[in-house]
Amino acid sequence: MPEAPAPIEELLLAEFPKNSREVVRISSRMFKGLPLLSLRVFYADGAELKPGKAGLCIRQDQLDTLRSALDQAAALLANPGAPNA
C-alpha cells in the first residue's frame, strides 16, 4: 500500500497588500522534509483569500543570495539617485 504524503507544515511570517484585491504572503514551510521559504500572491474571492497559481519557493541554500539581492534593492530604493555600487 502506498504511503500517504507527509503533511505540509506552514508558518506565516509576513503578509502585505499587493493591491486592493491581493496580498503577498511569506511563509516558512516543510515539503518532503525540505525547509522552504514560500512567497505567494493570494486573491480575494468574496470574504475568503485563495492562493494564486504562481508562487515562489526558495530553498535554504538560496537564502543568502536572496538576502543579498534584497539588501541591494533596499539600498537602491532608499537612494534612487545614487550610483550603483
PDB file of N, CA, C and O in Angstrom:
ATOM      1  N   MET A   1       0.855  -1.180   0.000  1.00  0.00           N
ATOM      2  CA  MET A   1       0.000   0.000   0.000  1.00  0.00           C
ATOM      3  C   MET A   1       0.901   1.243   0.000  1.00  0.00           C
ATOM      4  O   MET A   1       1.831   1.314   0.804  1.00  0.00           O
ATOM      5  N   PRO A   2       0.650   2.232  -0.887  1.00  0.00           N
ATOM      6  CA  PRO A   2       1.482   3.435  -0.929  1.00  0.00           C
ATOM      7  C   PRO A   2       1.331   4.260   0.338  1.00  0.00           C
ATOM      8  O   PRO A   2       0.267   4.324   0.953  1.00  0.00           O
ATOM      9  N   GLU A   3       2.444   4.890   0.702  1.00  0.00           N
ATOM     10  CA  GLU A   3       2.457   5.724   1.900  1.00  0.00           C
ATOM     11  C   GLU A   3       1.773   7.056   1.608  1.00  0.00           C
ATOM     12  O   GLU A   3       1.943   7.617   0.526  1.00  0.00           O
ATOM     13  N   ALA A   4       1.009   7.558   2.558  1.00  0.00           N
ATOM     14  CA  ALA A   4       0.329   8.845   2.394  1.00  0.00           C
ATOM     15  C   ALA A   4       1.359   9.962   2.380  1.00  0.00           C
ATOM     16  O   ALA A   4       2.368   9.879   3.081  1.00  0.00           O
ATOM     17  N   PRO A   5       1.118  11.021   1.581  1.00  0.00           N
ATOM     18  CA  PRO A   5       2.077  12.135   1.560  1.00  0.00           C
ATOM     19  C   PRO A   5       2.157  12.809   2.921  1.00  0.00           C
ATOM     20  O   PRO A   5       1.176  12.878   3.661  1.00  0.00           O
ATOM     21  N   ALA A   6       3.356  13.306   3.233  1.00  0.00           N
ATOM     22  CA  ALA A   6       3.566  13.991   4.510  1.00  0.00           C
ATOM     23  C   ALA A   6       2.778  15.294   4.517  1.00  0.00           C
ATOM     24  O   ALA A   6       2.668  15.958   3.486  1.00  0.00           O
ATOM     25  N   PRO A   7       2.229  15.665   5.672  1.00  0.00           N
ATOM     26  CA  PRO A   7       1.503  16.930   5.748  1.00  0.00           C
ATOM     27  C   PRO A   7       2.465  18.104   5.551  1.00  0.00           C
ATOM     28  O   PRO A   7       3.642  18.026   5.903  1.00  0.00           O
ATOM     29  N   ILE A   8       1.950  19.171   4.992  1.00  0.00           N
ATOM     30  CA  ILE A   8       2.754  20.375   4.794  1.00  0.00           C
ATOM     31  C   ILE A   8       2.539  21.277   6.004  1.00  0.00           C
ATOM     32  O   ILE A   8       1.429  21.747   6.254  1.00  0.00           O
ATOM     33  N   GLU A   9       3.619  21.511   6.752  1.00  0.00           N
ATOM     34  CA  GLU A   9       3.562  22.402   7.896  1.00  0.00           C
ATOM     35  C   GLU A   9       3.941  23.793   7.405  1.00  0.00           C
ATOM     36  O   GLU A   9       4.941  23.956   6.706  1.00  0.00           O
ATOM     37  N   GLU A  10       3.139  24.803   7.770  1.00  0.00           N
ATOM     38  CA  GLU A  10       3.399  26.149   7.268  1.00  0.00           C
ATOM     39  C   GLU A  10       3.274  27.166   8.396  1.00  0.00           C
ATOM     40  O   GLU A  10       2.362  27.093   9.219  1.00  0.00           O
ATOM     41  N   LEU A  11       4.212  28.120   8.418  1.00  0.00           N
ATOM     42  CA  LEU A  11       4.211  29.189   9.411  1.00  0.00           C
ATOM     43  C   LEU A  11       4.221  30.515   8.672  1.00  0.00           C
ATOM     44  O   LEU A  11       5.179  30.820   7.963  1.00  0.00           O
ATOM     45  N   LEU A  12       3.162  31.311   8.830  1.00  0.00           N
ATOM     46  CA  LEU A  12       3.061  32.612   8.181  1.00  0.00           C
ATOM     47  C   LEU A  12       4.041  33.576   8.840  1.00  0.00           C
ATOM     48  O   LEU A  12       3.977  33.796  10.050  1.00  0.00           O
ATOM     49  N   LEU A  13       4.953  34.155   8.046  1.00  0.00           N
ATOM     50  CA  LEU A  13       5.963  35.073   8.556  1.00  0.00           C
ATOM     51  C   LEU A  13       5.586  36.535   8.334  1.00  0.00           C
ATOM     52  O   LEU A  13       5.844  37.382   9.189  1.00  0.00           O
ATOM     53  N   ALA A  14       4.978  36.830   7.189  1.00  0.00           N
ATOM     54  CA  ALA A  14       4.605  38.207   6.867  1.00  0.00           C
ATOM     55  C   ALA A  14       3.506  38.198   5.813  1.00  0.00           C
ATOM     56  O   ALA A  14       3.330  37.240   5.059  1.00  0.00           O
ATOM     57  N   GLU A  15       2.779  39.303   5.795  1.00  0.00           N
ATOM     58  CA  GLU A  15       1.727  39.491   4.801  1.00  0.00           C
ATOM     59  C   GLU A  15       1.611  40.989   4.543  1.00  0.00           C
ATOM     60  O   GLU A  15       1.592  41.784   5.483  1.00  0.00           O
ATOM     61  N   PHE A  16       1.531  41.376   3.258  1.00  0.00           N
ATOM     62  CA  PHE A  16       1.364  42.786   2.937  1.00  0.00           C
ATOM     63  C   PHE A  16       0.508  42.909   1.675  1.00  0.00           C
ATOM     64  O   PHE A  16       0.499  42.010   0.836  1.00  0.00           O
ATOM     65  N   PRO A  17      -0.215  44.034   1.547  1.00  0.00           N
ATOM     66  CA  PRO A  17      -1.097  44.192   0.387  1.00  0.00           C
ATOM     67  C   PRO A  17      -0.295  44.398  -0.898  1.00  0.00           C
ATOM     68  O   PRO A  17       0.694  45.131  -0.914  1.00  0.00           O
ATOM     69  N   LYS A  18      -0.728  43.751  -1.958  1.00  0.00           N
ATOM     70  CA  LYS A  18      -0.162  43.980  -3.288  1.00  0.00           C
ATOM     71  C   LYS A  18      -0.980  45.062  -3.989  1.00  0.00           C
ATOM     72  O   LYS A  18      -0.430  45.944  -4.648  1.00  0.00           O
ATOM     73  N   ASN A  19      -2.287  44.981  -3.836  1.00  0.00           N
ATOM     74  CA  ASN A  19      -3.229  45.978  -4.356  1.00  0.00           C
ATOM     75  C   ASN A  19      -4.520  45.821  -3.555  1.00  0.00           C
ATOM     76  O   ASN A  19      -4.521  45.176  -2.506  1.00  0.00           O
ATOM     77  N   SER A  20      -5.607  46.398  -4.031  1.00  0.00           N
ATOM     78  CA  SER A  20      -6.855  46.365  -3.250  1.00  0.00           C
ATOM     79  C   SER A  20      -7.510  44.987  -3.194  1.00  0.00           C
ATOM     80  O   SER A  20      -8.385  44.756  -2.359  1.00  0.00           O
ATOM     81  N   ARG A  21      -7.095  44.060  -4.079  1.00  0.00           N
ATOM     82  CA  ARG A  21      -7.724  42.736  -4.123  1.00  0.00           C
ATOM     83  C   ARG A  21      -6.785  41.590  -3.783  1.00  0.00           C
ATOM     84  O   ARG A  21      -7.227  40.448  -3.659  1.00  0.00           O
ATOM     85  N   GLU A  22      -5.472  41.881  -3.628  1.00  0.00           N
ATOM     86  CA  GLU A  22      -4.496  40.810  -3.433  1.00  0.00           C
ATOM     87  C   GLU A  22      -3.531  41.128  -2.299  1.00  0.00           C
ATOM     88  O   GLU A  22      -3.249  42.291  -2.013  1.00  0.00           O
ATOM     89  N   VAL A  23      -3.032  40.078  -1.660  1.00  0.00           N
ATOM     90  CA  VAL A  23      -1.990  40.216  -0.646  1.00  0.00           C
ATOM     91  C   VAL A  23      -0.855  39.249  -0.976  1.00  0.00           C
ATOM     92  O   VAL A  23      -1.067  38.207  -1.597  1.00  0.00           O
ATOM     93  N   VAL A  24       0.339  39.609  -0.554  1.00  0.00           N
ATOM     94  CA  VAL A  24       1.502  38.736  -0.687  1.00  0.00           C
ATOM     95  C   VAL A  24       1.748  38.111   0.676  1.00  0.00           C
ATOM     96  O   VAL A  24       1.815  38.811   1.687  1.00  0.00           O
ATOM     97  N   ARG A  25       1.880  36.812   0.698  1.00  0.00           N
ATOM     98  CA  ARG A  25       2.180  36.097   1.940  1.00  0.00           C
ATOM     99  C   ARG A  25       3.550  35.447   1.835  1.00  0.00           C
ATOM    100  O   ARG A  25       3.892  34.825   0.830  1.00  0.00           O
ATOM    101  N   ILE A  26       4.322  35.608   2.900  1.00  0.00           N
ATOM    102  CA  ILE A  26       5.629  34.966   3.007  1.00  0.00           C
ATOM    103  C   ILE A  26       5.539  33.989   4.165  1.00  0.00           C
ATOM    104  O   ILE A  26       5.184  34.360   5.284  1.00  0.00           O
ATOM    105  N   SER A  27       5.863  32.746   3.885  1.00  0.00           N
ATOM    106  CA  SER A  27       5.754  31.728   4.926  1.00  0.00           C
ATOM    107  C   SER A  27       6.922  30.761   4.853  1.00  0.00           C
ATOM    108  O   SER A  27       7.590  30.631   3.828  1.00  0.00           O
ATOM    109  N   SER A  28       7.142  30.100   5.952  1.00  0.00           N
ATOM    110  CA  SER A  28       8.132  29.036   6.038  1.00  0.00           C
ATOM    111  C   SER A  28       7.362  27.730   6.037  1.00  0.00           C
ATOM    112  O   SER A  28       6.355  27.588   6.730  1.00  0.00           O
ATOM    113  N   ARG A  29       7.846  26.777   5.249  1.00  0.00           N
ATOM    114  CA  ARG A  29       7.117  25.510   5.176  1.00  0.00           C
ATOM    115  C   ARG A  29       8.076  24.357   4.962  1.00  0.00           C
ATOM    116  O   ARG A  29       9.209  24.542   4.518  1.00  0.00           O
ATOM    117  N   MET A  30       7.615  23.194   5.278  1.00  0.00           N
ATOM    118  CA  MET A  30       8.353  21.962   5.016  1.00  0.00           C
ATOM    119  C   MET A  30       7.627  21.236   3.898  1.00  0.00           C
ATOM    120  O   MET A  30       6.403  21.105   3.921  1.00  0.00           O
ATOM    121  N   PHE A  31       8.392  20.764   2.914  1.00  0.00           N
ATOM    122  CA  PHE A  31       7.811  19.976   1.839  1.00  0.00           C
ATOM    123  C   PHE A  31       8.734  18.797   1.591  1.00  0.00           C
ATOM    124  O   PHE A  31       9.887  18.968   1.196  1.00  0.00           O
ATOM    125  N   LYS A  32       8.223  17.613   1.823  1.00  0.00           N
ATOM    126  CA  LYS A  32       9.001  16.379   1.688  1.00  0.00           C
ATOM    127  C   LYS A  32      10.304  16.454   2.483  1.00  0.00           C
ATOM    128  O   LYS A  32      11.358  16.021   2.017  1.00  0.00           O
ATOM    129  N   GLY A  33      10.211  17.014   3.697  1.00  0.00           N
ATOM    130  CA  GLY A  33      11.360  17.104   4.587  1.00  0.00           C
ATOM    131  C   GLY A  33      12.321  18.230   4.266  1.00  0.00           C
ATOM    132  O   GLY A  33      13.352  18.361   4.927  1.00  0.00           O
ATOM    133  N   LEU A  34      12.012  19.046   3.270  1.00  0.00           N
ATOM    134  CA  LEU A  34      12.885  20.137   2.847  1.00  0.00           C
ATOM    135  C   LEU A  34      12.310  21.472   3.325  1.00  0.00           C
ATOM    136  O   LEU A  34      11.167  21.795   3.000  1.00  0.00           O
ATOM    137  N   PRO A  35      13.088  22.262   4.099  1.00  0.00           N
ATOM    138  CA  PRO A  35      12.584  23.568   4.530  1.00  0.00           C
ATOM    139  C   PRO A  35      12.616  24.565   3.373  1.00  0.00           C
ATOM    140  O   PRO A  35      13.610  24.667   2.654  1.00  0.00           O
ATOM    141  N   LEU A  36      11.517  25.296   3.206  1.00  0.00           N
ATOM    142  CA  LEU A  36      11.384  26.250   2.106  1.00  0.00           C
ATOM    143  C   LEU A  36      10.832  27.570   2.623  1.00  0.00           C
ATOM    144  O   LEU A  36      10.086  27.611   3.602  1.00  0.00           O
ATOM    145  N   LEU A  37      11.213  28.647   1.944  1.00  0.00           N
ATOM    146  CA  LEU A  37      10.588  29.944   2.141  1.00  0.00           C
ATOM    147  C   LEU A  37       9.633  30.119   0.970  1.00  0.00           C
ATOM    148  O   LEU A  37      10.045  30.030  -0.186  1.00  0.00           O
ATOM    149  N   SER A  38       8.381  30.363   1.255  1.00  0.00           N
ATOM    150  CA  SER A  38       7.347  30.428   0.215  1.00  0.00           C
ATOM    151  C   SER A  38       6.819  31.850   0.100  1.00  0.00           C
ATOM    152  O   SER A  38       6.465  32.472   1.102  1.00  0.00           O
ATOM    153  N   LEU A  39       6.767  32.361  -1.128  1.00  0.00           N
ATOM    154  CA  LEU A  39       6.166  33.657  -1.426  1.00  0.00           C
ATOM    155  C   LEU A  39       5.039  33.414  -2.412  1.00  0.00           C
ATOM    156  O   LEU A  39       5.251  32.799  -3.457  1.00  0.00           O
ATOM    157  N   ARG A  40       3.842  33.890  -2.091  1.00  0.00           N
ATOM    158  CA  ARG A  40       2.693  33.630  -2.957  1.00  0.00           C
ATOM    159  C   ARG A  40       1.712  34.789  -2.854  1.00  0.00           C
ATOM    160  O   ARG A  40       1.520  35.368  -1.785  1.00  0.00           O
ATOM    161  N   VAL A  41       1.097  35.114  -3.983  1.00  0.00           N
ATOM    162  CA  VAL A  41       0.037  36.113  -4.011  1.00  0.00           C
ATOM    163  C   VAL A  41      -1.283  35.403  -3.762  1.00  0.00           C
ATOM    164  O   VAL A  41      -1.585  34.384  -4.383  1.00  0.00           O
ATOM    165  N   PHE A  42      -2.059  35.955  -2.848  1.00  0.00           N
ATOM    166  CA  PHE A  42      -3.402  35.454  -2.562  1.00  0.00           C
ATOM    167  C   PHE A  42      -4.399  36.503  -3.050  1.00  0.00           C
ATOM    168  O   PHE A  42      -4.156  37.705  -2.935  1.00  0.00           O
ATOM    169  N   TYR A  43      -5.509  36.041  -3.590  1.00  0.00           N
ATOM    170  CA  TYR A  43      -6.525  36.956  -4.107  1.00  0.00           C
ATOM    171  C   TYR A  43      -7.830  36.772  -3.328  1.00  0.00           C
ATOM    172  O   TYR A  43      -8.112  35.707  -2.780  1.00  0.00           O
ATOM    173  N   ALA A  44      -8.612  37.855  -3.303  1.00  0.00           N
ATOM    174  CA  ALA A  44      -9.890  37.827  -2.597  1.00  0.00           C
ATOM    175  C   ALA A  44     -10.948  37.173  -3.475  1.00  0.00           C
ATOM    176  O   ALA A  44     -11.161  37.553  -4.626  1.00  0.00           O
ATOM    177  N   ASP A  45     -11.601  36.179  -2.890  1.00  0.00           N
ATOM    178  CA  ASP A  45     -12.746  35.534  -3.527  1.00  0.00           C
ATOM    179  C   ASP A  45     -13.891  35.677  -2.536  1.00  0.00           C
ATOM    180  O   ASP A  45     -14.126  34.801  -1.704  1.00  0.00           O
ATOM    181  N   GLY A  46     -14.597  36.793  -2.640  1.00  0.00           N
ATOM    182  CA  GLY A  46     -15.585  37.123  -1.622  1.00  0.00           C
ATOM    183  C   GLY A  46     -14.847  37.515  -0.353  1.00  0.00           C
ATOM    184  O   GLY A  46     -13.971  38.380  -0.379  1.00  0.00           O
ATOM    185  N   ALA A  47     -15.198  36.881   0.753  1.00  0.00           N
ATOM    186  CA  ALA A  47     -14.553  37.171   2.023  1.00  0.00           C
ATOM    187  C   ALA A  47     -13.333  36.270   2.259  1.00  0.00           C
ATOM    188  O   ALA A  47     -12.624  36.425   3.253  1.00  0.00           O
ATOM    189  N   GLU A  48     -13.098  35.339   1.348  1.00  0.00           N
ATOM    190  CA  GLU A  48     -12.028  34.357   1.515  1.00  0.00           C
ATOM    191  C   GLU A  48     -10.822  34.705   0.640  1.00  0.00           C
ATOM    192  O   GLU A  48     -10.975  35.154  -0.496  1.00  0.00           O
ATOM    193  N   LEU A  49      -9.617  34.490   1.187  1.00  0.00           N
ATOM    194  CA  LEU A  49      -8.391  34.637   0.396  1.00  0.00           C
ATOM    195  C   LEU A  49      -7.983  33.275  -0.136  1.00  0.00           C
ATOM    196  O   LEU A  49      -7.932  32.296   0.609  1.00  0.00           O
ATOM    197  N   LYS A  50      -7.690  33.217  -1.439  1.00  0.00           N
ATOM    198  CA  LYS A  50      -7.278  31.965  -2.064  1.00  0.00           C
ATOM    199  C   LYS A  50      -5.908  32.159  -2.708  1.00  0.00           C
ATOM    200  O   LYS A  50      -5.598  33.244  -3.200  1.00  0.00           O
ATOM    201  N   PRO A  51      -5.084  31.099  -2.702  1.00  0.00           N
ATOM    202  CA  PRO A  51      -3.752  31.229  -3.304  1.00  0.00           C
ATOM    203  C   PRO A  51      -3.839  31.326  -4.823  1.00  0.00           C
ATOM    204  O   PRO A  51      -4.629  30.631  -5.461  1.00  0.00           O
ATOM    205  N   GLY A  52      -3.014  32.200  -5.386  1.00  0.00           N
ATOM    206  CA  GLY A  52      -2.905  32.296  -6.832  1.00  0.00           C
ATOM    207  C   GLY A  52      -2.128  31.109  -7.372  1.00  0.00           C
ATOM    208  O   GLY A  52      -1.550  30.334  -6.610  1.00  0.00           O
ATOM    209  N   LYS A  53      -2.117  30.972  -8.695  1.00  0.00           N
ATOM    210  CA  LYS A  53      -1.441  29.831  -9.320  1.00  0.00           C
ATOM    211  C   LYS A  53       0.073  29.913  -9.189  1.00  0.00           C
ATOM    212  O   LYS A  53       0.732  28.907  -8.928  1.00  0.00           O
ATOM    213  N   ALA A  54       0.621  31.102  -9.368  1.00  0.00           N
ATOM    214  CA  ALA A  54       2.083  31.244  -9.362  1.00  0.00           C
ATOM    215  C   ALA A  54       2.578  31.564  -7.962  1.00  0.00           C
ATOM    216  O   ALA A  54       1.948  32.313  -7.216  1.00  0.00           O
ATOM    217  N   GLY A  55       3.690  30.994  -7.631  1.00  0.00           N
ATOM    218  CA  GLY A  55       4.338  31.261  -6.362  1.00  0.00           C
ATOM    219  C   GLY A  55       5.815  30.997  -6.509  1.00  0.00           C
ATOM    220  O   GLY A  55       6.286  30.583  -7.568  1.00  0.00           O
ATOM    221  N   LEU A  56       6.532  31.238  -5.448  1.00  0.00           N
ATOM    222  CA  LEU A  56       7.975  31.059  -5.467  1.00  0.00           C
ATOM    223  C   LEU A  56       8.393  30.400  -4.167  1.00  0.00           C
ATOM    224  O   LEU A  56       8.030  30.862  -3.086  1.00  0.00           O
ATOM    225  N   CYS A  57       9.155  29.324  -4.269  1.00  0.00           N
ATOM    226  CA  CYS A  57       9.708  28.654  -3.094  1.00  0.00           C
ATOM    227  C   CYS A  57      11.221  28.738  -3.165  1.00  0.00           C
ATOM    228  O   CYS A  57      11.826  28.388  -4.179  1.00  0.00           O
ATOM    229  N   ILE A  58      11.826  29.203  -2.087  1.00  0.00           N
ATOM    230  CA  ILE A  58      13.272  29.382  -2.011  1.00  0.00           C
ATOM    231  C   ILE A  58      13.827  28.342  -1.039  1.00  0.00           C
ATOM    232  O   ILE A  58      13.370  28.221   0.098  1.00  0.00           O
ATOM    233  N   ARG A  59      14.830  27.589  -1.519  1.00  0.00           N
ATOM    234  CA  ARG A  59      15.491  26.615  -0.651  1.00  0.00           C
ATOM    235  C   ARG A  59      16.404  27.338   0.338  1.00  0.00           C
ATOM    236  O   ARG A  59      16.811  28.476   0.105  1.00  0.00           O
ATOM    237  N   GLN A  60      16.716  26.675   1.421  1.00  0.00           N
ATOM    238  CA  GLN A  60      17.564  27.251   2.461  1.00  0.00           C
ATOM    239  C   GLN A  60      18.923  27.673   1.903  1.00  0.00           C
ATOM    240  O   GLN A  60      19.461  28.703   2.311  1.00  0.00           O
ATOM    241  N   ASP A  61      19.485  26.891   0.974  1.00  0.00           N
ATOM    242  CA  ASP A  61      20.803  27.230   0.420  1.00  0.00           C
ATOM    243  C   ASP A  61      20.752  28.421  -0.534  1.00  0.00           C
ATOM    244  O   ASP A  61      21.803  28.897  -0.963  1.00  0.00           O
ATOM    245  N   GLN A  62      19.569  28.914  -0.877  1.00  0.00           N
ATOM    246  CA  GLN A  62      19.423  30.075  -1.754  1.00  0.00           C
ATOM    247  C   GLN A  62      19.146  31.365  -0.982  1.00  0.00           C
ATOM    248  O   GLN A  62      19.101  32.443  -1.574  1.00  0.00           O
ATOM    249  N   LEU A  63      18.961  31.261   0.331  1.00  0.00           N
ATOM    250  CA  LEU A  63      18.572  32.427   1.129  1.00  0.00           C
ATOM    251  C   LEU A  63      19.627  33.525   1.146  1.00  0.00           C
ATOM    252  O   LEU A  63      19.274  34.703   1.111  1.00  0.00           O
ATOM    253  N   ASP A  64      20.914  33.176   1.199  1.00  0.00           N
ATOM    254  CA  ASP A  64      21.952  34.206   1.223  1.00  0.00           C
ATOM    255  C   ASP A  64      21.937  35.039  -0.050  1.00  0.00           C
ATOM    256  O   ASP A  64      22.106  36.257   0.005  1.00  0.00           O
ATOM    257  N   THR A  65      21.736  34.398  -1.192  1.00  0.00           N
ATOM    258  CA  THR A  65      21.664  35.116  -2.460  1.00  0.00           C
ATOM    259  C   THR A  65      20.452  36.042  -2.474  1.00  0.00           C
ATOM    260  O   THR A  65      20.555  37.194  -2.895  1.00  0.00           O
ATOM    261  N   LEU A  66      19.306  35.544  -2.018  1.00  0.00           N
ATOM    262  CA  LEU A  66      18.099  36.364  -1.960  1.00  0.00           C
ATOM    263  C   LEU A  66      18.288  37.530  -0.998  1.00  0.00           C
ATOM    264  O   LEU A  66      17.927  38.662  -1.316  1.00  0.00           O
ATOM    265  N   ARG A  67      18.850  37.260   0.175  1.00  0.00           N
ATOM    266  CA  ARG A  67      19.066  38.307   1.175  1.00  0.00           C
ATOM    267  C   ARG A  67      19.966  39.409   0.620  1.00  0.00           C
ATOM    268  O   ARG A  67      19.684  40.593   0.805  1.00  0.00           O
ATOM    269  N   SER A  68      21.039  39.026  -0.054  1.00  0.00           N
ATOM    270  CA  SER A  68      21.959  39.997  -0.644  1.00  0.00           C
ATOM    271  C   SER A  68      21.260  40.854  -1.692  1.00  0.00           C
ATOM    272  O   SER A  68      21.436  42.073  -1.718  1.00  0.00           O
ATOM    273  N   ALA A  69      20.472  40.226  -2.548  1.00  0.00           N
ATOM    274  CA  ALA A  69      19.748  40.969  -3.580  1.00  0.00           C
ATOM    275  C   ALA A  69      18.731  41.925  -2.961  1.00  0.00           C
ATOM    276  O   ALA A  69      18.573  43.049  -3.437  1.00  0.00           O
ATOM    277  N   LEU A  70      18.042  41.495  -1.907  1.00  0.00           N
ATOM    278  CA  LEU A  70      17.069  42.361  -1.245  1.00  0.00           C
ATOM    279  C   LEU A  70      17.756  43.533  -0.554  1.00  0.00           C
ATOM    280  O   LEU A  70      17.233  44.647  -0.564  1.00  0.00           O
ATOM    281  N   ASP A  71      18.924  43.297   0.047  1.00  0.00           N
ATOM    282  CA  ASP A  71      19.693  44.385   0.662  1.00  0.00           C
ATOM    283  C   ASP A  71      20.109  45.408  -0.391  1.00  0.00           C
ATOM    284  O   ASP A  71      20.015  46.613  -0.158  1.00  0.00           O
ATOM    285  N   GLN A  72      20.568  44.931  -1.552  1.00  0.00           N
ATOM    286  CA  GLN A  72      20.954  45.837  -2.638  1.00  0.00           C
ATOM    287  C   GLN A  72      19.745  46.623  -3.139  1.00  0.00           C
ATOM    288  O   GLN A  72      19.836  47.827  -3.379  1.00  0.00           O
ATOM    289  N   ALA A  73      18.623  45.943  -3.293  1.00  0.00           N
ATOM    290  CA  ALA A  73      17.400  46.606  -3.757  1.00  0.00           C
ATOM    291  C   ALA A  73      16.949  47.666  -2.756  1.00  0.00           C
ATOM    292  O   ALA A  73      16.544  48.758  -3.154  1.00  0.00           O
ATOM    293  N   ALA A  74      17.013  47.359  -1.472  1.00  0.00           N
ATOM    294  CA  ALA A  74      16.605  48.313  -0.438  1.00  0.00           C
ATOM    295  C   ALA A  74      17.505  49.545  -0.473  1.00  0.00           C
ATOM    296  O   ALA A  74      17.020  50.668  -0.339  1.00  0.00           O
ATOM    297  N   ALA A  75      18.812  49.345  -0.652  1.00  0.00           N
ATOM    298  CA  ALA A  75      19.747  50.473  -0.720  1.00  0.00           C
ATOM    299  C   ALA A  75      19.459  51.337  -1.949  1.00  0.00           C
ATOM    300  O   ALA A  75      19.483  52.564  -1.861  1.00  0.00           O
ATOM    301  N   LEU A  76      19.190  50.710  -3.082  1.00  0.00           N
ATOM    302  CA  LEU A  76      18.886  51.460  -4.301  1.00  0.00           C
ATOM    303  C   LEU A  76      17.581  52.234  -4.168  1.00  0.00           C
ATOM    304  O   LEU A  76      17.489  53.377  -4.616  1.00  0.00           O
ATOM    305  N   LEU A  77      16.578  51.623  -3.561  1.00  0.00           N
ATOM    306  CA  LEU A  77      15.286  52.305  -3.391  1.00  0.00           C
ATOM    307  C   LEU A  77      15.379  53.444  -2.384  1.00  0.00           C
ATOM    308  O   LEU A  77      14.663  54.438  -2.505  1.00  0.00           O
ATOM    309  N   ALA A  78      16.255  53.306  -1.390  1.00  0.00           N
ATOM    310  CA  ALA A  78      16.428  54.347  -0.382  1.00  0.00           C
ATOM    311  C   ALA A  78      17.171  55.554  -0.954  1.00  0.00           C
ATOM    312  O   ALA A  78      16.963  56.679  -0.502  1.00  0.00           O
ATOM    313  N   ASN A  79      18.037  55.326  -1.947  1.00  0.00           N
ATOM    314  CA  ASN A  79      18.831  56.386  -2.569  1.00  0.00           C
ATOM    315  C   ASN A  79      18.754  56.260  -4.093  1.00  0.00           C
ATOM    316  O   ASN A  79      19.732  55.867  -4.730  1.00  0.00           O
ATOM    317  N   PRO A  80      17.597  56.589  -4.681  1.00  0.00           N
ATOM    318  CA  PRO A  80      17.421  56.345  -6.106  1.00  0.00           C
ATOM    319  C   PRO A  80      18.387  57.104  -7.007  1.00  0.00           C
ATOM    320  O   PRO A  80      18.624  56.664  -8.132  1.00  0.00           O
ATOM    321  N   GLY A  81      18.949  58.210  -6.570  1.00  0.00           N
ATOM    322  CA  GLY A  81      19.872  58.977  -7.401  1.00  0.00           C
ATOM    323  C   GLY A  81      21.316  58.552  -7.252  1.00  0.00           C
ATOM    324  O   GLY A  81      22.176  59.010  -8.004  1.00  0.00           O
ATOM    325  N   ALA A  82      21.600  57.678  -6.289  1.00  0.00           N
ATOM    326  CA  ALA A  82      22.987  57.266  -6.032  1.00  0.00           C
ATOM    327  C   ALA A  82      23.472  56.330  -7.128  1.00  0.00           C
ATOM    328  O   ALA A  82      22.684  55.558  -7.675  1.00  0.00           O
ATOM    329  N   PRO A  83      24.764  56.388  -7.458  1.00  0.00           N
ATOM    330  CA  PRO A  83      25.294  55.447  -8.462  1.00  0.00           C
ATOM    331  C   PRO A  83      25.229  54.014  -7.951  1.00  0.00           C
ATOM    332  O   PRO A  83      25.341  53.774  -6.748  1.00  0.00           O
ATOM    333  N   ASN A  84      25.052  53.078  -8.847  1.00  0.00           N
ATOM    334  CA  ASN A  84      25.012  51.652  -8.480  1.00  0.00           C
ATOM    335  C   ASN A  84      26.398  51.211  -8.072  1.00  0.00           C
ATOM    336  O   ASN A  84      27.390  51.531  -8.728  1.00  0.00           O
ATOM    337  N   ALA A  85      26.453  50.472  -6.979  1.00  0.00           N
ATOM    338  CA  ALA A  85      27.760  50.001  -6.496  1.00  0.00           C
ATOM    339  C   ALA A  85      27.982  48.582  -6.921  1.00  0.00           C
ATOM    340  O   ALA A  85      29.023  48.001  -6.614  1.00  0.00           O
TER     341      ALA A  85
END
